[in-house]
Amino acid sequence: MKNKLFTIVILLSFFITSCSDDILDKEPLAAISTSNAYVTAEDAVKALTAAYYPLTGNNWCCGNYGNGGYMHWVLGNVASDDTEKGGESGSDQLYAQQISLFNIPSDNDATRFAWENQYIGVHRANLVLDNVSDIDMDEDLKNRILAEAKFLRAWYYFNLVKTFGDVPLVVEADLESYDLTRTPKQEVYDQIIKDLVEASQVLPEATEYSSNDRGRATKGAALAYLGKVYLYLDNFTEAEEYFGQVIDSNVYSLDPDYLGMFLREGENSPEHIFQVQFLNDQGAEPVNNQLNTVFSSRAMNGWGFNLPTQDFVDAFEEGDPRLEQTVYKNGDVMPGGVIADVGNSTTGYMNKKYYVPDYERIGGSLQAGRDDIYMRLGKVLLWYAEAANEIGKTEAALEALNAVRARARNGNASVLPDITVTDKDELRKIIWHEQRVEFGQEFERFFELVRQDRAAEVLHAYAEEYDTSKGAGFREGVNEIFPIPQTEINLSDGTLTQNPGY
């Protein structure tokens, strides 16, 4: 796994400099005349870039499209035992507090943002798929654009189905989600798999893109998400197969600098498989990643949200370097030499993976053009290890698990020894633990607990251990998914139904 340095990034410069206002507007996008909007290859590229843009919606309460995007940090982190909401008080960004306590009304903003943002992405991908096929243009470029749109539609739908369960399956641009009934989630997963398989058969490897096109969906990204989808379906045979293809491709390798791959200097990490790249904070209106400010200490010009819990900190083995690379506390020396001050953090910790050193700031802004990294080889290896263990490939599971631990120990033989356990049940627990610390603060934890069928057990234990209401309100059989936004139910005149318990 020693390879060239490539990463999957989103070329937002195309969006900013090329996309017409018509394409960027929210609905009714379907009203755009296809005879005017989809004529040339340039039109196809503009439409595809617009379909990528909702990926950047992982920001804040009033970000792109007038909402906060998918809200990964709330649904993946704050809902779990890894992170407290933070902020000035419980009412500061109330939607996140409601998620943390599992006292979630149907008008919760985080779930509304998630639904709206992902369906905007679906709609724009559908516009590409419905209209680009008829454009007279280079066939290879056309096929790649269509494959990228299929990948994006699958990505948006994967977020939707794991968040809401049954959701309307919209595969035509002239339809809206509120025009349809909810589709059984297995049918949605079938469409996700179909899109990803077809995309993987056309998309180039990351190494086959020119530097000008780096940032697009790749074969490796499609295969990695196929593995993840099958893992969520408990189909460990298929998950092991697709994750294995990514590993065996030798396109990606573990970055020896764990923290470095989350900083600006690590944006071309050999480990990155799929990420959203923001522009480099240049010009009068830079495209910033607002989470850098959201997650930073109030004492260090941030807003103090997404606070790592003591339970998360205690999960690390003694001497694990990833602890200091994932969180920081008062007195820590930060990248660039600043002494950390966590301000009013109620847990005493802040998220280090989104910390912006002084040397990365432009005009003093914390909102650097730093990337959101969604898929990387460290995740693939540990998910592969889990799948391999489940189907009896114990040695392969141990090899992948120990590769991640070896990178983490970084040559220090006194910490993180290789795992030699071969009992399936015991090894499963070890792999789950390794996933928690390796993926820490990367928006995976809650959904991992749900797919492992232990969200209620873990969250109730957390509430009891720390005598807190966080996690105590989790209702098994209800809170594994979130409420359908009431606004969407109203738009549908009741055609869309609510999830049980909400």
N, C-alpha and C positions, 0 to 999 in steps of 0.2 A: 504493500500500500504506500509506495513512495512515488508520487505523481507530480504532474505539473500543477501550478497554482491557478485554479479556476473557481469561480463562485457564480451563483445564480443571483443576478441583480435585476432591478426593474429600471429601465431607462426613462425616468420621468422627464428628462429633457425633451423627448419626443412629445410628451403630453403638453408641456408648458409652451413649447415653441410652435407646435404644429397643429394640435387638435382644435377644431372649430368650436365656437361656443355652443352650437347646436348639439354637437356630439357630447359635450361635457354636461349639458343641462340634465337635470333629473327627468322624470317622466313629463310629458309623453314622448319619449324617444322614438317610439314606434311610428309617430306621425311624420318623421323625417322622410322626405321623398327618396325612395331608393334610386330613382333615376338621376337625382342630383347628388346624393351622398355617397354612392358606391359605384364609381365609374372607373377609377384608375387604381393602380397599385399603391399610390400614395394615400388614396382614400382608405384602402384596406389596412395600411399600416396605422393610420390615424385611429380607425375604429378599434383595432386591436389594442393600441396603447390606452385608449379610453377604458377598455375592458380590464386592463391591468390596474388601473388607478385605484379602485376600491381596496386593493391590498394595503394601501397606505392608510386606511381608516382606523388603524389601531392607535388612536391618539387620545382624545379627551372628550369632554362633554359637548363641545361645540366645534368639532373639527370638520373634516371634509363632508360635503353634502348637508351641512347643518346638523350633523350628529357626530357621535363619537366612534363611528366605525364598528368593527366586530366586538370590541371591548375584551380582547384576550386577557388583559391583566385582571379584570374583574371576574370573568367567568372561569378562567383557568387557575388563577392564583388566589384571589381573595375568597373564593368559594371553598378553598381547601384549607388544610391545616398548616400550610407553608407560610401564609401571609395574612397579616391584619390589614384592614383598610387604610388606617392612618388618616392624615388630614388634620384640620383644626379641632374637629369634634365629630360625634357620631352623625350629625346632620350634614356635615360637609360632604357633598356628593352622596346624597341619601341613597341613591340607587345601589351604590356599592355596599353600603351598610345593610340594606335589605337582603342583598345576595349573601353577605357574610353570615347573617343570622337566619337565613332561610325563612324569612318573613317577607315573601316576594309577591307583591300584588301584580295583577295582570297589566297594569300600566307602568311597570318598572322600566326606567329609561334604558338601562343597560341591555335588556333583552329586546327592547324596541330598536335601539341602535343596531344591534347584531342582526336582527331580521332585515331591516331596511337596507343596511349596507351590503349584506351578502346577496340580496335579491337584485340590487342595482348591478352587482357584478355578474350575476346570472343573466340578467337582461342584456347587458352589453356583450357578453360572450355569445348569446343567442343572435344578436344583431350581426355579429361577424359570421357566424355559422349559416345564417339565413341568406346573407347577401353577397359575401365575398366569392362564393363558388361561381357566380355568374360574371365576374369581372374578367375581362380579357387581359391577362397578365402572365408573367413567368409562372409556369406550373409548379416548379419546385418551391418557389416563394409562397405561392398560394397554398400549397399543401402544408407547408410549415405553419403559416398563419392559422389555418383551420385547426391544426393539431394543437397549437398554443391555446386557442380558444377553448378546445375541448378540455385541456388540462385545467384552465382557469375555471370553467364551469364545474368541473369535478371538485376543485379545491373549495369553491364557495359552497357547493352542496354538502361536502363533507362537514364543514363547519355547521351548516344548518341542521343536518340530520342528527349529529351528536349532541346538539344543543336543544333541539325541540322535538326529536323523534319524528313522527309522521309529519311531512311538510308537503305543500303542493309541488309537484314535479312539473316545472315549466320548461319546455324545450323548444318553444317557438317564440319569436320576438314580439308577436302581436297579441300575446296573452300576458296577463298579470297574475301574480300569486293569489290575489283576492278574488279572481274570477273562477278559481278552481277549488275543488275539495282537497282535503289532505290525502296524500298518497302514502300507502303503507311503507314504512322505512326500508323494508327489504327491497322494494321496487326502486326506491331512491338509490340505495346502495348498488343495485344492479346497473343503474345508469351511470353512477360514478365509476364503477369498474369498467364498463364499456368505454366511457370517455377516456379513462386513463390507459387502457390497453391500446386503443386506437392511437392515442397521442404518442405512446411509447414506441409504436411501430414506425413513426414518421420523424419524431423530433431528433435532432442531432445530439450527440454527446456534448458535454460542456467544452471538451477539448477541440471540437470541430467548429465552434463559433469563432468568428473574427473578434478582435477587441471591440469593434464598433457595435457588434451585436450581442456582446456579453450582457446578460441580464434577462434573457428570455428563458422560458421553460425549456427543460432539456429532457432527454431520455432518462437520465439518472434520477431527476426529480419525479418523473412519472412513475418509474419503477419503485422508488422509495415510498411514494404515497400509496401505490398499490399494496405494498407490504403493510403499511399502517392501516389501511382500510380492512384488509383481511385479518389483521390482529384484532381490530375492534369487532369483527364478526366471529372471533374465536376460531377462525380457520387457520390453524397454526402451520399446516402443511403448505398452503399457498403463501402465507406470510414469510415463512422461512425461505421459500423459493425466490420471491421477489427481493427481499432484503439481501439474500445471497447474491443475486445478480448485480446489485449495486456494489457490494463489497468486492466481488470478483472482477468487476469492470476495471479496477485499478485506476479509475479516474480521480478518486478522492483518497485522502490520507488524513490520519489524526494530526492535528496541529500540536506541536510540542509546547506551544505557549497557550495554555488554557484561557487565561484572562485576556491575553493579547488578541485572540480572535474575535472578541466582542468590542474591541476598540477600533478607532478609525484605521489604525495601521494594519488591522487584521481583516479588512474588508475583502481582500483577495486570498483569504485563508484556503488552503487545500482541503479543508474539512467541510466547507459550506456547500450544501446541495441546493437549497432553496431559501432565498432571503429577499426582503424588500429593501432596496437601497434608496436612500434619500440623497438629494443633491448636496453638494459640498459647501452649503451655506455661503454662496457667493452671489452678489447682485443685491438689488434693492428688496426683492421679495423671495428669499430663499425658501426651499421646501424643507421644513424642519421636522425632525422627529420629536414631537412634543413630550413623549414619555421620558426623555432625558431630564426634563424639568419636573414632570409629575413625580418621578421616583427619587428625586434628589432631596437632601435634607433642607428643611426650612432655614437652618443656620448657614447653609451654603447655597443660597439663592434658589432653592427648589420649593416644592409644594408639600413634600413629606408624605406621600402616599405609598402603598404597597410595602408594608413593613415586614421583613422576614421575622418569623416567630422563633421563640426559644426552642420550641419543639423541632423546628426545622434545623436550627443550629446544632442541637444535640444529636441529630441523626448522623452527623459526620463521624467517622471513625477518628480516633485520636491521631493527630498529626496529618490528617488529610489536607493537602495544600488547597484543595478546591474550596474549603470553608472560607479562607481569607481571600480567595479569588471570586467568591460569590456574594459575600456580605461584608459590610464594614461597620465598625463601632467607634466610639469616641477614642481618640488617640492614635488610631491607625494611620500609618503613612500611606497616602494615596499615590497613584500614578501621577508623576509631576512634582511630588514632594510635599503637597499640602497635608496638614494634620487634620484628620477627620473630626467633624463635630456633627453628631446626628440630631442635634436640635431637640425637638419635642417628641421624638420617636418613643412611643409607649413600650416598644419591645427592646429598645436599645440598639437596634440594627437598621441598616438601610441596604438597598440592592446595589451591589457593586458592578454588576454586568452592564448597567445603564449609566454608570458614573461617567461624567465628561471631564477629563483633566483640563487644566488651564491651557495647555498647549494645543488642545483641539478646538477651543472656543474662538469664535469670530465676533469681535465687538463685545466681548464679555458674555455672549449668549450661551446659556446651557443647552439651547435647542440645536444641537449640532446635527449635521446630516448623517447621523449614525444609523446603521442598518437594524432592522428587525430580522433576526435569524430564526427561521421556522424549522428547517430540516438540515441536519448536519450528520456527519458520519458517526459521531459518538452516540447519537440517538439510534441510528440504524444498527450499530453493533449490539447495543443492549436489547433492542427489540428483537434482533435476530437471535440473540442468546436465549431470550424467553421462548421464542417460537421453537428453536432447535431443542431446547430442553423438553418442551411439551411433546415432541414427536420422537423422543428417544435418542436424539443426536447429542449426547451429553458432552462428548469431547469437543465438538464444534461449538457448543454453547460455552464451555469453559474457555476455549481459545478466544472467542469474541469478548467475553466478560473480562478476562485478564488483560486483553489488549487495552481496554479502557482504563483499567486500574494501573497498568504500567505507565500509560501516558500521564495519569494523575500524579503518580509518585515521583515522576521526573528524575529518576536515577537514585532516589533515596530508598535504599533497600530496607530501611528500618520501619517503613510505613506501608500500608496497603499491600500485604503479601498476596501472592496468587491464591485464588480459591481452588480447592481440590475436592470439594464436596460433590458426590455423584448421586445422592438421593434426590429424586425429582422434586418432591415437595419441599425439602429443605433448600435445594438450589433455587427453586422458584422464589422463595422469600428473599434469598440473598440477591437475586437479580432485581426484584422489585425495589429493594433497598438501594441498590446501586443506581437504578434509574432515578430515584428520588433525589439523590445528591448530585448526580451528573447533570440532570435536567433542571436543577434548582432555579426557580424564579423565571423559567422559560415558558410559562403558560400551559404546562402539560398536566400538572398534578391532579386537579379535580377530575378531569376526564379520564385520567389513568385509574383513579380510584373507582370510578363508575364502571369502566370496562372490566376491571378486576373483581367486580361485584363485592366490594368491601367499603364503599363510601360511608354507609351508615355506621358500620363497626368502627372505622377510624375516626370519623368526626364526632361520634358520641364519646369515644374514649378520650379524644382531645378535650372536649367540654368538661368531662369529669376530672381529668388530670389537672387542668388549669382553673377549675371552678369558674367557668365562663359561659356566657350564652352563645358564644361562637360555636357553631356546629351542633349545639344541643337541639336546635329546632329542625334538624334534617329528618324528613319523614321518608322512611324506606318505601319504595314503590311509587313515590311522588316526585321527590326532589332530584332524582337522577337526571331529569330533564327539566327545562324551564318553561314558564307560561308563554303561550302564544300571545303576542301583543294585542291588547284590547282594540287598539286603533285598526289593526288588520281585520279583526272579527267584525268591527263596525263597518268597515269598507265593504266587506263581503255580504253584508246584510244577514249575517248569521250562517253563511255557507261554511265558513271556517269554524271549527269547533275548538273548544278549549281543552288543554290537557287535564286529566283527572287530578283533583285536589287543589286546583287554582280557581 
